[in-house]
Amino acid sequence: MPNSAADARNLIGSPVESGLVGRGATIEGPVVSPPSRVMQGVVPDLAKAWHRLSDGQMSLLVGAVLFVTCAWPLAFVEVPPYQDLPNHLAAVAIIEHPERYPEFVFNGFFKTNAALFAWLFVVAKVTGAKMAARLFAVLVLAGNAFVLPRFVLAMTGSRQRMLVASLFMWPMVHNWFLTMGMLDFALAVPLSLGVLMGLERQRRAPTIKNGILITVLGIVTWYAHVFPLLIVHMLAAIEAALRPTWKERWETVKKMAVPLFPVAVLVAASLYQHLSDTVGPMTGFIDHRKTLPAWELGYNMWAEWLWGFSKLELSTLVPCLVLAGLGLWRRKESPPFFSPVALVALALMYCFSPYIVTNWFHVNSRFIPYLWLAFLLRVPASLPKKLVAVLGISAVFYSAGMGVDYMRLERERREFTAGIPVVPEGARLLPLLFRHKVASDNTRSIMHAWGYYVTEKLTAAPLLFAHSHSFPVMYSTPPPVRFNHLVLEGFAPSMAQPSAVCRNMLDGNVVVDDCESAYEATWREFWVDAMPRYDHLLVWDVTPEARALIPSAYRLTFEQGRLQIYERKTNPDERAHAH
């Protein structure tokens, strides 16, 4: 373990060298002490206090700084502005009122990817749903902020490298999975790092207590999300295979396999359940298979882990480029579980795994955090002072930009939910959102904001995630394909203008001579099916062409900004056609 005093000097230099103390600066005066003398007294005292901190205390201090840097914007919003979060809030409202939603069935909370739902269901009874969501976001941010420095410290054994690595951690704390509202996965990542730290201790000095801790932590990780545990098992297998002799390999396997066995059973059961989900009416016959080109793989390494919401967080490119360079330059280093072989295996899985498999999205992106962690463990013990300054300034810009984005997204949410008072409780509300991205460039921030109408007025939820057993709520019977949420959520954006209809048909090798007629006919067919099912419309950012085709049976009851609310006239059998 490097000497702590030397560590601090290597990172930032001496007080004089770093500019904290001026050379030969004096100010005369009988009352006020010269600033240089004050600094000469204060800085050594601070340095001594800094050096007296234990490694554990230092990691907690670093974690606290990271947490404040990334979490402070939560204090200025009513609910976190994460893409999928309103959909999850709507699911909990449905669980609490099953009599209002016979089209859905509750699957229970004992499953992977259920931590957020269980939290919201229990905690919201005390704090309310919005506060419960904020508290879970705090939990995820704290998990990342405090576990990341501890993980680097445990795996490198170097306090100095932990300090250097912390300069790159801030965009990983408030990472892309958090902004997407994939909060269970975002929580499972730091939990899985805890499992790896436990396995490393078990490999070196096995104890029953540590083995039980690994099992318990593994089960908690599984409850949050199963995917990080797949990666943990892969890394553990590689680590055991790299032992120099067969005897050492077998001993390593025994030490790690025993506490992991109950976790492996849960992982296998979850994978079987997910892969056995059929593609058909339940998914609107959508069966995606999508892989990404090389340029998009490179882009996603930044955008789907380090980037936040908008261009205000472009300063994340600085740690992205520097850390990638350091990681590749020092790729031959072999920290526990992230050896060069493991690094290659992670890179291959990322490059050749599909982006979408059936109804499972962002599949290969889930390897991205562990690639960056492999680079994080390869940082040197010191960096040039100018680079340290650039990274620090980038963090300040990032934190400020994140705060601005939180407030911009909160204003957008308030504009979207302004129609809640005019929507009656229990309304059969159909959301038609013609634009999903507004304030955010890297997420579809408004895509699931209809969920707030469900939580406030228990309206219909046709866009609810409900096509798989992996969700706590799913369809009791499959809806018509047109109204399956996987189909419906993309309908309005794809039908904004007549030209889009022709473009979509051409993609399907169908030639259309008259786009206007095809456009009107498609909307007419839609409204014939939609009108009997929905007595209210929520229309967001509609184009003039689409608005002109809303049936006269719906009357406008509210309009503000980009939002319109329509109510169907009292005759439920009315079949008014589009204009």
Secondary structure, 3 states (H helix, E strand, C coil): CCCHHHHHHHHHCCCCCCCCCCCCCCCCCCCCCCHHHHHHHHHHHHHHHHHHCCHHHHHHHHHHHHHHHHHHHHHHCCCCCCCCHHHHHHHHHHHHCHHHCCCEEECCCCCCCCHHHHHHHHHHHHHCHHHHHHHHHHHHHHHHHHHHHHHHHHHHCCHHHHHHHHCCCHHHHCCHHHHCCCHHHHHHHHHHHHHHHHHHHHHHCCCHHHHHHHHHHHHHHHHHCCHHHHHHHHHHHHHHHCCCCHHHHHHHHHHHHHHHHHHHHHHHHHHHHHHCCCCCHHHCCCCEEECCCHHHHHHHHHHCCCCCCCHHHHHHHHHHHHHHHHHHHCCCCCCCCCCHHHHHHHHHHHHHCCCEEECEECCHHHHHHHHHHHHHCCCCCCCCHHHHHHHHHHHHHHHHHHHHHHHHHHHHHHHHHHHHHHCCCCCCEEEEECCCCCCCCCCCCCCCCCHHHHHHHCCCCCCCCCCCCCCCEEECCCCCHHHCHHHHCCHHHHCCCHHHHHHHHHHCCCCCCCHHHHHHHHHHHHHHHHCCCCCEEEEECCCHHHHCCCCCCEEEEEEECCEEEEEECCCCCCCCCCC
